[in-house]
């Protein structure tokens, strides 16, 4: 899936109030001098948020396709990998 396709999918699944804020931010970037560091940082935060959502959705889709593993097996594997003692 391309970045554009992922963004369109996220837009379809994002509440309108968040999209209004994002649109406002993008418009302000287009009309303001590019040296406004605060706006740039806000944009990076929004991108990070969208990337997190995309990652979570991909994981859920993978799990729904049966590609996941049960939590107890995952915990056992992590305990072995990081030498974590089992819970009592």
N, C-alpha and C positions, 0 to 999 in steps of 0.2 A: 504494500500500500504506500502510495506517495505521501509526502508531507502535506500537499494540498488536499488530498483525499482524507487524511487524518484530521486536518483542521476543519474540513467541512463536516465530518462526522461529529467532531467535538462541538462545533457550533450548533448542530442540530440537537445535541443533548445538553446544552448549557442553558441555565436559566437566563431569561431576558435581562434581568437586572445586572448580571455580570457582563453580558454582551454590550449593554449600553455604556457601562464604565470603560470597557475595552475600546469601543468605538470612539468614545470621547478622548481617550488617551492617544489613539492613533491619529485622530484629527488634530490634536494639539501638537503632536510631533511634526505633522506636515506643515503647520502654520507657524511654528516657533523656530527660533534659531537652534541648530543641532547641538549647541554646546550646553544645553540644559541637562546636567548630569542626573538630577532627580527624576526627570521623566524617563531617561534611559534606564535607570535602576528600576523604576516601576514596570517598564516594559519587560525587563529581564525577569522580574518576579512573576509577571503574568505568564511568560513563556514557560518558566519553571513549573508553575501551577498546571498549565495545559499538558506539559510533558508528563507530570505525575499522573494526571487523569488518564492520559493515553496509556501509560504503563500499567496502571491498575486495570483498565478495561481489557487490554491485551491479555493480562494474566487471568482475568475472569473468563474471557472467551476461551483461552487455552484450557482452563479447568473444566468449562462446560463441554468441551470436545473430548473430555476424558484424559487429557494429557497431564493432569496434576497428580500428586501423590497424597495419600492421607496424612493428616497432621501428625499422628503418632509416629509414622515412618520418617517424616521430615525431621521431627524433633530428635529421634534416635540417630539419624544421620548427622545432624548438627552436633549432638553430644559427642559422637565419636570423632568428628572432624576437629572440634575445638576442645576436646578433652574435658567436657562438662559432666560433672557427676549427675546421675539420674536423680529425679525428684523423689523424696520419700513417699 
